[in-house]
Amino acid sequence: MHKVVHIRPVDDVISHEEAADCLCGPAGEGVYAAATTQAVGLIYRHHALQPCREWEASADA
C-alpha cells in the first residue's frame, strides 16, 4: 500500500489543496524501502507563495 503525505504552508496567501494538482505546483518525492528499491509512498512538498512560518503535514487515509 502506498502512503501519500502533503506538507503545506498554513499561513500563505492562498489555501493549499491536499492534491498533487494544487495551484502552487507541489513537487512529488518518492519514499523507498531501505532494503529494496520498491516505492512505499510519496511526499508532496507544496511551495509557499510568500515566506511562511507555519507548516503542516497530513497523510491520505
C-alpha positions as CSV (number, residue, x, y, z in Angstrom):
1,M,0.0,0.0,0.0
2,H,1.4,3.4,-1.0
3,K,1.0,6.3,1.5
4,V,0.8,9.9,0.4
5,V,1.8,12.8,2.6
6,H,1.3,16.5,1.9
7,I,3.5,19.2,3.5
8,R,1.7,22.5,3.1
9,P,2.2,26.1,4.4
10,V,-0.5,27.2,6.8
11,D,-0.1,31.0,6.8
12,D,0.3,31.5,3.0
13,V,-1.7,33.9,0.8
14,I,-3.7,31.1,-0.7
15,S,-5.1,27.9,0.9
16,H,-3.3,24.9,-0.5
17,E,-5.4,21.9,-1.6
18,E,-4.3,18.5,-0.4
19,A,-3.8,17.3,-4.0
20,A,-1.0,16.9,-6.5
21,D,-2.6,19.5,-8.8
22,C,-2.6,22.3,-6.2
23,L,-2.1,25.8,-7.6
24,C,1.4,26.0,-6.1
25,G,2.7,23.1,-8.2
26,P,3.9,20.8,-5.5
27,A,6.9,18.6,-6.1
28,G,6.5,14.8,-5.6
29,E,9.3,12.8,-4.0
30,G,9.2,9.0,-3.8
31,V,9.9,7.2,-0.5
32,Y,11.6,3.8,-0.8
33,A,12.0,0.8,1.5
34,A,15.6,0.6,2.8
35,A,16.1,-3.0,1.8
36,T,14.7,-2.7,-1.7
37,T,14.1,-0.2,-4.4
38,Q,10.3,-0.5,-4.1
39,A,8.4,2.7,-3.6
40,V,6.3,2.7,-0.4
41,G,5.0,6.2,-0.5
42,L,5.1,9.7,-1.9
43,I,5.7,13.1,-0.3
44,Y,4.3,16.3,-1.9
45,R,6.1,19.4,-0.8
46,H,3.9,22.4,-1.5
47,H,5.5,25.7,-2.4
48,A,4.8,28.8,-0.4
49,L,3.9,31.9,-2.4
50,Q,5.2,34.1,0.5
51,P,7.6,33.4,3.3
52,C,5.7,31.2,5.8
53,R,6.4,30.3,9.4
54,E,3.8,27.6,9.9
55,W,3.7,24.3,8.0
56,E,1.5,21.2,8.4
57,A,1.8,17.6,7.2
58,S,-1.2,15.4,6.5
59,A,-1.4,11.8,5.3
60,D,-4.0,10.4,3.0
61,A,-6.0,7.6,4.7
